[in-house]
Amino acid sequence: MKIRLKDNSEKHDPRFVIVDDNDKIIDDAQGYGYKSKAKAAKALWYKFKGGENKIKQKQKDKADFFKRHDGLKEYISNIQICYFKEMYRGEVTDQDIINEVKKEFGIDIPKEYLDVL
């Protein structure tokens, strides 16, 4: 699969489509075409290369992690609410929160799990 310029695309407003190896259109954003090559590439990854499943698996892993550690989600949420201004100013970092979680719960938490709000 590859991305190419849409056939009837105007010069001032180029549109892109996803085609197979035989140059047959597979996805054309409901006939409109994608506004940029990057957006078409993102759609290609999401729809045809397992991106949707990867995202769902990450969400499931995160939910399972918080189910195994009761009270962790609320603890992180309270820290983020209490130290909102300090986090914005850079006085409290994600690593500081990770260290507090490690002290309180004795576990390492991935940085991407800190967005619980």
C-alpha positions in Angstrom: 0.0 0.0 0.0 1.1 3.5 -0.7 -0.1 7.1 -0.8 -0.5 9.1 -3.9 -2.1 12.4 -5.1 -5.8 12.2 -5.9 -6.5 12.2 -9.6 -8.9 15.2 -9.7 -7.1 17.1 -7.0 -6.7 20.9 -7.6 -3.3 22.4 -7.6 -4.0 24.9 -4.8 -5.7 22.2 -2.7 -3.9 18.9 -3.1 -5.6 15.8 -1.7 -4.2 12.3 -1.1 -5.5 8.8 -1.3 -4.4 5.3 -0.1 -3.9 2.8 -3.0 -2.8 -0.8 -3.2 0.1 -2.1 -5.2 -2.1 -2.2 -8.4 -2.9 1.5 -7.9 -6.5 0.7 -7.0 -7.9 3.2 -4.4 -8.5 1.6 -1.0 -9.3 4.6 1.0 -10.1 8.2 -0.1 -11.5 9.8 3.0 -15.1 9.3 1.9 -14.4 10.7 -1.5 -12.8 13.9 -0.3 -9.2 12.8 -0.1 -6.8 13.4 2.8 -5.6 17.0 3.1 -2.0 16.1 3.7 0.3 13.2 3.0 1.0 12.9 6.7 -2.7 12.5 7.5 -3.1 9.9 4.8 -0.1 8.0 6.3 -1.6 8.2 9.8 -4.9 6.7 8.4 -2.9 4.0 6.6 -1.2 3.0 9.9 -4.4 3.2 11.9 -6.7 1.3 9.5 -4.5 -1.1 7.7 -1.3 -1.7 9.7 -2.8 -2.6 13.1 -2.8 0.9 14.7 -6.3 0.6 16.0 -5.5 -2.7 17.8 -2.2 -1.3 19.2 -4.1 1.7 20.7 -6.8 -0.5 22.1 -4.2 -2.8 23.6 -2.4 0.1 25.3 -5.6 1.3 26.8 -6.5 -2.1 28.1 -3.0 -2.5 29.6 -3.4 0.8 31.3 -6.8 0.0 32.7 -5.5 -3.4 33.9 -2.5 -1.8 35.6 -4.8 0.6 37.6 -7.2 -2.3 38.5 -4.3 -4.2 40.0 -3.2 -1.2 42.1 -6.2 0.0 44.0 -6.2 3.7 44.8 -3.3 4.6 42.5 -5.4 6.5 40.0 -6.9 8.7 42.7 -3.5 9.2 44.3 -2.0 10.4 41.1 -5.0 12.6 40.4 -4.7 14.2 43.8 -1.0 14.9 43.3 -1.7 16.5 39.9 -4.5 18.7 41.4 -2.5 19.8 44.4 0.6 20.6 42.5 -0.9 21.9 39.3 0.8 25.3 39.4 4.1 23.8 40.4 3.9 21.3 37.5 3.1 24.1 35.1 6.1 26.2 36.3 8.4 23.1 36.1 9.0 22.9 39.8 7.4 19.5 40.0 8.2 17.1 37.1 6.7 13.8 36.0 9.8 12.0 37.5 8.9 13.6 40.9 5.4 12.1 40.7 6.9 8.7 39.6 9.2 8.8 42.6 6.3 9.6 45.0 4.3 6.7 43.6 7.3 4.4 44.1 7.6 5.6 47.7 3.8 5.2 48.5 3.0 2.1 46.5 6.4 0.5 45.9 5.9 0.1 42.1 7.3 1.6 39.0 4.7 3.4 36.8 5.3 4.1 33.2 5.4 7.8 32.4 2.5 7.6 29.9 0.2 6.4 32.7 0.4 9.7 34.5 -2.3 11.3 32.4 -5.2 10.1 34.5 -7.2 13.3 34.6 
